[in-house]
Amino acid sequence: MKAIAIILAAGQGTRMKSNLPKILHKVNGIPMVKQVIKELDKAKVEKNILVLGHKIDEVLEELGEVEYVVQNERLGTGHAVMQAEEKLKDYDGIVVVLCGDTPLITAKTIDMLINEHINNKEAATVLTTDFENPFGYGRIVKNTSGNIEAIVEEKEATEEIKAIKEVNTGVYCFDSKKLFKALHKVGKNNEKGEYYLTDVVKILKENGENVKTHKISDNKEVYGVNSKVHLSTAESILKDRKNMELMESGVTLIDPSTTYIEMDVKIGKDSIIYPGAIIQGNTVIGENVTIIGNSRIVNSEISANVVIESSVIEESVVEEGVTIGPFAHLRPKAYLKKNVHIGNFVEIKKSTLEKGVKAGHLTYIGDSEIGEDTNIGAGTITCNYDGKNKFKTIIGKDVFVGSNTKFVAPVVIGDNVLIAAGSTITEDVSKDSLAIARARQVVKDGYLKKIKKS
């Protein structure tokens, strides 16, 4: 669909009482303005132009490569849209205008607004909705034909107009050429001394143009976030939407109200998520996965038939059939291949564990490669850091590592090796070997009685 969006995102957001620009506050894991962009992209709007002002460098650092214009002085919504005129001087088509602090707008509504605008062939189409208590919103004043006569702001409204429940949502479709022609005629003769975008409607009417509305029934979609209270409300709505989407696609959420799953997470059917789970970022979870009790998974890839209990997984890859936890921690760049078992209080960092590896409890594996079917005993530590540099431990397949073993990296252990419990391994071990690296046990009979007598 051929349309360009102008996203108004220059405001400071003083009511947020935060050093962070308002549009960068996150709702369900995504900065508000990114959520708006995401829905515009889903609606196949061909280009987005952001109008930025407050802390531009910080905004651009978060958003990356985006097309934007700068509104140095915040002189109202009309003034904000005018900043995009130069970028659109050769464009003759549909312009969608909306705000970067309305993260509940959906692609479906944007699609319907654009389609209605195309079908009606009007100069402008205004997205509207009804509020039982419309205080603070611009009221939609219509003529007998159903066309808009004016949008009247709260401060300029008479008591009769204030009784109107249909309000302007701040989302519009315009014919681009007619929009900017009308904007040049907008003045700031109002209580705020600002250039209102809503005055464009009045000017279009004076030029003999018709302006239609597209009314939506769900007024939550146009909920604007201006405070931390508003942010919490938007967060809750988006969380519920995400949970509903997952359940309708075949995921079981035992208690959706106590499950936090961010917007970009993907989960396969027949997976079961228990209360207290936190799943964030770009995590992808396969089918028939079970996640139990207070687990947190961030930016990770979890394959099918995995069981995770009360564990933390960060930026890691977990293949099919793996079991993790309880109380395990996969730090960034952990790679667990098929049927690996990671148990109680095991920490894995920047390491690859091949198929069938088992580390049942109380173990740290960092900067390591562990071969197939190797068993890591309790209390094993890869000593990968000398205070300045990190070194690698490589352990072959079918190795049995006894409890309380320390590998002082760099060290290479061959296949089919037995490491005796309590060893500190500082040298390479060739395959098919037994390695013992501990002090000889000495027993002095009767020694304690002699000590007590003395």
Sequence and secondary structure as in RCSB ss.txt:
>XXXX:A:sequence
MKAIAIILAAGQGTRMKSNLPKILHKVNGIPMVKQVIKELDKAKVEKNILVLGHKIDEVLEELGEVEYVVQNERL
GTGHAVMQAEEKLKDYDGIVVVLCGDTPLITAKTIDMLINEHINNKEAATVLTTDFENPFGYGRIVKNTSGNIEA
IVEEKEATEEIKAIKEVNTGVYCFDSKKLFKALHKVGKNNEKGEYYLTDVVKILKENGENVKTHKISDNKEVYGV
NSKVHLSTAESILKDRKNMELMESGVTLIDPSTTYIEMDVKIGKDSIIYPGAIIQGNTVIGENVTIIGNSRIVNS
EISANVVIESSVIEESVVEEGVTIGPFAHLRPKAYLKKNVHIGNFVEIKKSTLEKGVKAGHLTYIGDSEIGEDTN
IGAGTITCNYDGKNKFKTIIGKDVFVGSNTKFVAPVVIGDNVLIAAGSTITEDVSKDSLAIARARQVVKDGYLKK
IKKS
>XXXX:A:secstr
  EEEEEEE    GGG SSS GGGSEETTEEHHHHHHHHHHHTT SEEEEEE TTHHHHHHHH S EEEE SS  
 HHHHHHTTTGGGTT  SEEEEEETT TT  HHHHHHHHHHHHHHT SEEEEEEE SS TTS EEEE TTS EEE
EE GGG  HHHHT  EEEEEEEEEEHHHHHHHHTT    STT    TTHHHHHHHHTT  EEEEEES GGGG   
 SHHHHHHHHHHHHHHHHHHHHHTT EES GGG EE TT EE TT EE TT EEETT EE TT EEESS EEES 
EE TT EEES EEES EE TT EE SS EE TT EE TT EEEEEEEEES EE TT EEEEEEEEESEEE TT E
E TT EEE B SS B  EEE SS EE TT EEESSEEE SS EE TT EE S B TT EE  S      TTHHHH
HHH 
